[in-house]
C-alpha cells in the first residue's frame, strides 16, 4: 500500500501514511474542509422541494 499523500510506501506505524508528516498533512485537509462531499442544499422553507426527485438526497 502506498501513502495517499506522497505515494511512498506506507509505514506500519503511520498506516496508511508513510510518515507523521503525511498524516498531519491529511489531518490538515480534513480540518480546513479540503475534503468534502459535494451536495446540493435543500431550502427548509420550501417543503415542496422534498417532492422533487432532483432535490432528494442520494
Number of C-alpha atoms within 10 A of each C-alpha: 12 14 18 15 15 12 11 13 15 17 15 10 10 14 15 17 24 22 19 13 12 17 17 12 12 16 12 13 12 12 10 9 9 10 12 9 7 6 9 10 9 13 11 9 7 8 10 10 14 14 9 9 9 10 15 12 10 6
